[in-house]
Amino acid sequence: MESVADYLRLNGKYFKEAEALMGKGDYVQASEKFWGAAAEIVKAAADKRGMMVKSHGELFGFVSELTHELGDPELPRLFSSASLLHQNFYEDWLPPAMVRNLGEAVKEFVERLKTEI
């Protein structure tokens, strides 16, 4: 069973890997690492509250709950950026500039949630 510390470790690992992959121009792989970073921070926030989220639907549902709990209406938009990057991993259709932009949105999402963990 994973803990908040495990989720935070993976979040940091995926961010480092995403940045390295962006530097190499591997936007498809970077897309998936950004998604992983976002998913892990959501799991950390859930774990801190005694909950476990596993599926995409549960991740989005918990982000919706956090939006209300924290009074932060930007959370769904920012997390949706991560979901687009996850889709890009499978379809490779986003231009590099959009991957960079969406990656920045994921960074903002993670920073907002880290203050709550």
LINJO-V366097 format. One record per helix or strand. SS is the DSSP state (H for helix, E for strand). FROM is the first residue (numbers start at 1). TO is the last residue. If there is no record, write none. Layout:
# LINJO-V366097
((SS & FROM & TO) (SS & FROM & TO))
This chain:
# LINJO-V366097
((H & 4 & 24) (H & 27 & 48) (H & 56 & 70) (H & 75 & 91) (H & 96 & 114))
